[in-house]
Every structure is written in C-alpha cells, then in structure tokens.
Amino acid sequence: MAAQIDEDADDFANNASLPEWKQWCIKFYVRCVNYGWNGKCDDCLRSCEGQLDWPTDQCFPRKQRR
C-alpha cells in the first residue's frame, strides 16, 4: 500500500498544510469511496478524525475475487 500512497502524493498536495494524521484520514476516505470498501466511509472518516487513526475494523478493502 505504501507504493499506492506515494503515487497519490500529487493528488493530495493541497492537503500538505494539514496534520499528517488528517492527511491519512482523507486518503483512506477517498480510497473507501472510490474503491467501494466495506463499511460506511463517512462514519469511518468521522471516527478517524476523532481517534486520529483509520478504523480498519469498520472500513476496509473488499476481498478481490479470483
């Protein structure tokens, strides 16, 4: 996932002034919405903002089918 996050750096350049934890929350939220993760993305974003950590037990990538 680190390689994916590095690729996203340009997309989130306008968030550079935000604290690192908030940048992570936003990045995970965007992935949650764009890739149809399991869970309620809006609720997970609010939780992340309050706990300063993404709730991986509530919002996570769907398993890929083979």
Secondary structure, DSSP 4 states (H G I P E B T S, - for coil): -HHHHHHTTTTTGGGTTS-HHHHHHHHHHHHHHHTT-BS-HHHHHHHHHHHSS--TTTSBPPPPP-
